Amino acid sequence: MSRLPIRLLGRMLLGLAFAPPFAAFGQSVDLTALTLTQAEELLQERNRELQVARRALEVAGANTLSAGARPNPTLSLGVSAINPSAGVGAGPFREKTVDTSVRIDQVIERGDRRELRLANAKSLESASTEDLSEAQRQQRLALRYAYYDLLFTQDKVDIARGTIALFESSVRAAELRLKAGDIASADVSRLRVDALRAQNDARSAEAEQRRAQLALAYMIGAEGRAIGIHAVDPWPSVYAGRPGGAVDELIEGRPDVRAAKSRLEAAQNGRDLAKSLRTRDVTVGAQYDHYPLGTAPANTFGTGNSYGVFVSVPIFVGYYYEGEIRRSEVDYSAAMEGLDRVRAQARTEIARAFSDLQAAAERLQRYDESLLIEAKRSADSAEFAYKNGAIGVMDLLDARRTLRAIQIDAASARNDYSKALAAWQAGIGRLDEGK
């Protein structure tokens, strides 16, 4: 049984202090009878990790908007030909003996630079979309782990409480038999000791249940109502059909693989974009000049209104964008290696999940088909024999301990199988099947 990390437990305890009231959480969901479907709906609405992934997608969308923008024109205003000795003369502004200029310049991108930039940004946005899907896959799997852990601890609490009730009735019966002289006081003491041990086991199981409730509450944003959460879905059946398919198709359909493909496509566009930097942009401009024709002595070369047209291009004499192009090649190689790595990880995850699922299913079937049945039969026989004086109290206690241990082991096996099934479904992208 894995322990809740101390850091995560601290965050959840802080959430208990500052959590919003239950009315703000949503009265449509009864956390005291929480189904897995309801938990997944709350996960989509309130999970903090998913919110981070959604913000990253929004940032990628903003980057796409920026990438598609065309260069803005530049407006320039200026005054020149000012004679500090003669001054600018009298009269209105247009009659001043200065050269007034108004100029506008526009950069014209070439080499399909805008299209490549936009394609690169769209590929990265697609990757962010798949990252969100991958985050949802991971969080849904973690949610099912937390949900099944809570089911497991609930079963342990039920087993422990049933054991307490059994020992309490046995102690009462033994005390009556002791008064009648039908049993030794040492046997009564043994029953009392085991009854106390059962109470300790029940308290430990309740503490485990609280930790499981906190873990699940954090995932669905319900820290303020953690103690009241109760899982009600049944365990998945070991005899139900399991989804499958061709491994290569399952791998290619996973969101992490699709995200790696989108990043490879973005790297390809980025490489083309870097190469396009060697295609010179052209800047065109138009200018209007006004120097008044006047009679002032300082205005000896007035030209009135004049116009000009300009074209400028960069001259690559010191640098030819070698660094950007080389960097883009490295990024493309890294994206190819990243895609290969993600595919290998997906294949390993699917293979491991299938192996764990088979082992967990076989283990659970042994408990359901033989171990639990035989342990219950043995315990019932021991109870009957003890009531009729055929066996001693030590044999009875051994039978009860064995039954309780097997019941807990069976619940643990059911938890392991449910988690293995969830991991298999998440690995092949079929979490919605077989709920």
C-alpha positions in Angstrom: 0.0 0.0 0.0 1.7 3.2 -1.1 1.8 6.1 1.4 0.6 9.6 0.5 3.6 11.9 0.0 4.2 14.3 2.9 4.3 17.3 0.7 1.0 16.4 -1.1 -0.6 15.7 2.3 0.5 19.1 3.5 -1.0 20.8 0.5 -4.3 19.0 1.0 -4.4 19.9 4.7 -3.9 23.5 3.8 -6.8 23.1 1.4 -9.0 21.9 4.2 -8.4 25.2 6.1 -9.0 27.5 3.1 -11.5 25.5 1.0 -14.7 27.1 -0.2 -18.0 26.0 1.3 -19.7 23.0 -0.1 -22.4 25.2 -1.8 -19.7 26.8 -3.9 -18.3 23.3 -4.8 -21.6 22.2 -6.3 -24.6 20.7 -4.6 -25.4 18.5 -7.6 -22.7 16.0 -6.6 -23.2 13.9 -3.5 -19.7 13.1 -2.3 -21.0 10.7 0.3 -22.1 8.4 -2.6 -19.5 9.3 -5.2 -19.4 7.3 -8.4 -16.3 7.0 -10.7 -18.2 8.9 -13.5 -19.0 11.8 -11.2 -15.4 11.9 -9.9 -14.1 12.1 -13.5 -16.6 15.0 -14.2 -15.3 16.8 -11.2 -11.7 16.1 -12.4 -12.4 17.8 -15.7 -13.9 20.9 -14.0 -11.6 21.4 -10.9 -8.3 19.5 -11.3 -5.5 22.0 -11.0 -3.0 20.1 -13.2 -5.6 20.2 -16.1 -6.0 23.9 -15.5 -2.3 24.4 -16.1 -2.5 22.4 -19.3 -5.4 24.5 -20.5 -3.5 27.7 -19.8 -0.6 26.3 -21.9 -3.0 25.7 -24.7 -4.3 29.2 -24.5 -0.7 30.5 -24.7 -0.1 28.4 -27.8 -3.2 29.9 -29.4 -2.0 33.4 -28.6 1.3 32.5 -30.2 -0.5 31.4 -33.3 -2.3 34.7 -33.5 1.0 36.5 -33.2 2.7 34.4 -35.8 0.1 35.2 -38.4 0.4 38.9 -38.0 1.9 40.9 -40.9 4.6 43.6 -40.3 3.1 47.0 -39.4 4.1 50.1 -41.4 6.3 52.7 -39.8 5.4 56.4 -39.8 8.2 59.0 -39.5 7.8 62.7 -38.9 10.8 65.1 -39.0 12.0 68.6 -39.4 15.4 69.4 -40.9 17.3 72.2 -42.6 17.0 74.5 -39.5 19.3 77.5 -39.8 20.3 78.4 -36.2 21.6 81.9 -37.2 18.6 83.1 -39.3 16.0 81.3 -37.3 12.8 79.7 -38.8 11.1 82.9 -39.8 7.7 84.4 -39.0 4.2 83.3 -40.0 2.2 80.1 -39.7 3.9 76.7 -39.3 3.8 75.9 -43.0 5.6 79.1 -43.8 8.5 78.4 -41.5 11.9 78.1 -43.3 12.4 74.5 -42.3 12.2 71.3 -44.3 9.2 69.3 -42.9 9.1 65.5 -43.8 6.5 62.8 -43.5 7.6 59.3 -44.4 6.0 55.9 -44.2 7.9 52.6 -44.6 6.5 49.0 -45.1 8.5 45.8 -44.7 7.5 43.2 -47.3 8.3 39.7 -46.1 9.6 37.3 -48.7 10.4 33.6 -48.8 7.0 32.6 -47.5 8.2 33.6 -44.1 4.7 34.5 -42.7 3.2 31.2 -43.9 6.1 29.2 -42.4 5.9 31.0 -39.2 2.1 30.4 -39.0 2.5 26.8 -39.8 5.1 26.4 -37.1 2.9 28.0 -34.5 -0.1 25.9 -35.6 1.9 22.7 -35.2 3.0 23.8 -31.7 -0.6 24.6 -30.9 -1.6 21.1 -32.0 1.1 19.7 -29.8 -0.3 21.7 -26.9 -3.8 20.3 -27.6 -2.4 16.8 -27.5 -0.5 17.7 -24.3 -3.8 18.6 -22.7 -5.2 15.2 -23.9 -2.2 13.5 -22.4 -2.6 15.4 -19.1 -6.2 14.3 -19.1 -5.1 10.7 -19.7 -2.6 10.8 -16.9 -4.9 12.5 -14.4 -7.8 10.2 -15.2 -5.5 7.2 -14.5 -4.3 8.8 -11.3 -8.0 9.5 -10.3 -8.9 5.8 -10.8 -5.9 4.8 -8.7 -7.1 7.1 -5.9 -10.7 5.9 -6.3 -9.7 2.3 -6.1 -7.5 2.9 -3.1 -10.5 4.5 -1.4 -12.6 1.4 -2.2 -9.8 -0.8 -0.9 -9.6 1.1 2.4 -13.4 1.0 2.7 -13.3 -2.8 2.4 -10.5 -3.0 5.0 -12.6 -0.9 7.4 -15.6 -3.1 6.8 -13.5 -6.3 7.4 -12.0 -4.8 10.5 -15.4 -3.8 11.9 -16.9 -7.2 11.1 -14.0 -8.8 13.0 -14.6 -6.5 16.0 -18.3 -7.5 16.1 -17.4 -11.2 15.9 -14.9 -10.9 18.8 -17.2 -8.8 20.9 -19.9 -11.5 20.6 -17.3 -14.2 21.3 -16.0 -12.4 24.4 -19.6 -12.0 25.7 -20.3 -15.7 25.2 -16.9 -16.7 26.7 -17.6 -14.6 29.8 -20.9 -16.5 30.3 -19.2 -19.8 29.8 -16.5 -18.7 32.3 -19.1 -18.0 34.9 -20.6 -21.5 34.3 -17.1 -23.0 34.6 -17.2 -24.3 31.1 -14.0 -22.4 29.9 -10.7 -21.4 31.4 -10.0 -17.8 32.2 -6.9 -17.9 30.0 -9.1 -18.6 27.0 -11.2 -15.6 27.8 -8.1 -13.5 28.1 -6.9 -14.7 24.7 -10.2 -13.7 23.1 -10.0 -10.2 24.8 -6.5 -9.7 23.5 -7.5 -10.5 19.9 -10.6 -8.3 20.3 -8.3 -5.4 21.3 -6.0 -6.1 18.4 -9.0 -6.0 16.1 -9.9 -2.6 17.4 -6.3 -1.4 16.7 -6.5 -2.8 13.2 -9.8 -1.1 12.6 -8.3 2.3 13.7 -5.4 1.8 11.4 -7.7 1.0 8.5 -9.7 4.1 9.3 -6.5 6.2 9.1 -5.7 4.7 5.7 -9.2 5.5 4.6 -8.7 9.2 5.6 -5.5 9.4 3.6 -7.2 7.9 0.6 -10.1 10.4 0.9 -7.6 13.3 1.0 -5.8 12.0 -2.1 -9.0 11.7 -4.0 -10.3 15.0 -2.8 -7.3 16.9 -4.0 -7.7 15.5 -7.5 -11.3 16.6 -7.7 -10.8 20.0 -5.9 -12.9 19.0 -2.9 -10.4 19.2 0.0 -13.0 20.9 2.2 -15.3 17.8 2.0 -12.6 15.1 2.0 -13.7 13.3 5.1 -17.2 12.8 3.8 -16.2 11.2 0.5 -17.4 7.6 0.0 -16.9 5.6 -3.1 -19.9 3.5 -4.2 -19.0 2.0 -7.6 -18.4 -1.8 -7.6 -15.0 -3.3 -8.4 -14.4 -4.0 -12.1 -15.2 -7.6 -12.9 -12.2 -9.9 -13.6 -14.4 -11.8 -16.1 -15.4 -8.8 -18.2 -14.0 -8.3 -21.7 -10.8 -6.2 -22.0 -10.3 -3.7 -24.9 -7.4 -4.3 -27.3 -6.2 -3.8 -30.8 -3.0 -3.8 -32.9 -0.1 -2.4 -30.9 1.2 -0.2 -33.5 -2.2 1.4 -34.1 -2.7 1.9 -30.4 0.7 3.5 -30.0 0.1 6.0 -32.9 -3.2 6.9 -31.4 -1.9 7.9 -28.0 -1.9 11.7 -27.3 1.7 11.8 -26.2 2.8 10.2 -29.5 0.6 12.6 -31.5 2.1 15.5 -29.5 5.6 14.4 -30.5 4.5 14.1 -34.1 3.2 17.7 -34.0 6.5 18.9 -32.5 8.4 17.1 -35.3 6.2 18.9 -37.8 6.9 22.2 -36.0 10.6 21.5 -36.1 10.4 20.9 -39.9 8.6 24.2 -40.4 11.1 25.9 -38.1 13.9 24.5 -40.2 12.3 25.9 -43.4 11.7 29.2 -41.6 15.3 29.5 -40.6 16.4 28.8 -44.2 14.0 31.5 -45.4 15.9 34.1 -43.5 18.4 34.1 -46.3 15.7 35.5 -48.6 16.0 39.2 -48.3 13.0 41.2 -47.1 12.3 44.4 -49.0 11.4 47.7 -47.3 9.5 50.2 -49.4 8.9 53.8 -48.4 7.3 57.0 -49.5 8.2 60.5 -48.3 6.6 63.9 -48.5 8.7 67.0 -48.0 7.6 70.6 -47.6 10.0 73.6 -47.7 8.1 76.8 -48.3 9.0 79.2 -51.2 9.3 82.5 -49.4 10.9 85.9 -49.6 12.9 85.7 -46.3 16.6 86.1 -46.8 17.2 82.8 -45.0 14.9 81.0 -47.5 17.1 81.0 -50.6 16.5 77.5 -51.8 12.9 76.8 -51.1 11.4 74.0 -53.1 7.8 74.0 -52.0 6.3 70.4 -52.0 8.3 67.4 -53.1 7.9 63.6 -52.9 10.3 60.6 -52.8 10.1 56.8 -53.1 12.6 54.5 -51.4 13.5 50.8 -51.5 15.9 49.1 -49.1 17.3 45.6 -48.8 19.7 44.1 -46.3 23.2 43.2 -47.5 24.5 40.0 -46.1 28.2 40.7 -45.7 28.9 39.9 -42.1 26.4 37.2 -41.2 24.3 34.8 -43.3 22.1 33.3 -40.5 24.3 30.3 -40.1 23.5 30.0 -36.4 19.7 30.0 -36.8 19.9 27.4 -39.5 22.2 25.2 -37.6 20.0 25.5 -34.5 16.9 24.6 -36.5 18.7 21.4 -37.8 19.5 20.5 -34.2 15.9 21.1 -33.1 14.7 18.9 -36.0 17.0 16.1 -35.0 15.9 16.4 -31.3 12.3 16.3 -32.4 12.9 13.1 -34.4 14.7 11.5 -31.4 11.9 12.7 -29.1 9.2 11.0 -31.2 11.2 7.8 -31.3 11.7 7.9 -27.5 8.0 8.6 -26.9 7.0 5.6 -29.1 9.4 3.4 -27.3 8.1 4.5 -23.9 4.5 3.9 -25.1 5.4 0.4 -26.3 7.0 -0.4 -23.0 4.1 1.0 -21.0 1.6 -1.0 -23.0 3.6 -4.2 -22.7 4.1 -3.7 -18.9 0.5 -2.9 -18.4 -0.7 -6.0 -20.2 1.7 -8.2 -18.2 0.6 -6.7 -14.9 -3.0 -7.1 -15.9 -2.7 -10.8 -16.7 -0.8 -11.5 -13.4 -3.3 -9.5 -11.4 -6.3 -11.2 -13.1 -4.9 -14.7 -12.4 -4.2 -13.7 -8.7 -7.7 -12.4 -8.2 -9.3 -15.4 -9.8 -7.5 -17.7 -7.4 -8.9 -15.7 -4.5 -12.4 -15.6 -5.9 -12.5 -19.2 -7.0 -10.7 -21.0 -4.2 -8.9 -19.2 -1.5 -11.8 -17.1 -0.1 -14.2 -20.0 -0.4 -11.9 -22.4 1.5 -10.9 -19.9 4.1 -14.6 -19.1 4.8 -15.4 -22.8 5.0 -12.5 -23.4 7.3 -13.5 -20.5 9.6 -17.2 -21.6 9.7 -16.1 -25.1 10.6 -13.8 -23.8 13.4 -16.6 -21.7 14.8 -19.0 -24.7 14.8 -16.4 -26.9 16.4 -15.5 -24.4 19.1 -19.2 -23.9 20.0 -19.5 -27.7 20.4 -16.3 -28.0 22.4 -14.4 -29.9 19.7 -11.5 -27.5 19.5 -9.7 -25.0 21.7 -9.7 -21.3 21.6 -6.3 -21.1 20.0 -7.5 -23.1 17.0 -10.5 -20.8 16.7 -8.3 -17.7 16.8 -6.0 -19.1 14.1 -8.9 -19.8 11.8 -10.2 -16.2 12.3 -6.8 -14.7 11.7 -6.4 -16.7 8.6 -9.8 -15.7 7.3 -9.2 -12.0 8.0 -5.8 -12.1 6.4 -7.1 -13.8 3.2 -10.1 -11.3 3.1 -7.6 -8.4 3.2 -5.3 -10.1 0.6 -8.3 -10.6 -1.6 -9.3 -7.0 -1.4 -5.7 -6.0 -2.1 -5.7 -8.3 -5.2 -9.0 -6.7 -6.3 -7.4 -3.3 -6.0 -4.3 -4.4 -7.9 -6.4 -5.8 -10.7 -8.5 -2.7 -10.9 -5.4 -0.5 -11.1 -3.8 -2.8 -13.7 -6.9 -2.7 -15.8 -7.0 1.1 -15.6 -3.3 1.3 -16.5 -4.0 -1.0 -19.5 -6.9 1.1 -20.7 -5.0 4.3 -20.2 -2.0 2.8 -22.1 -4.0 2.0 -25.1 -6.2 5.1 -25.0 -9.5 3.2 -24.0 -10.2 4.6 -20.6 -13.8 5.2 -21.6 -14.4 1.5 -22.2 -15.3 -1.0 -19.6 -16.3 1.5 -16.9 
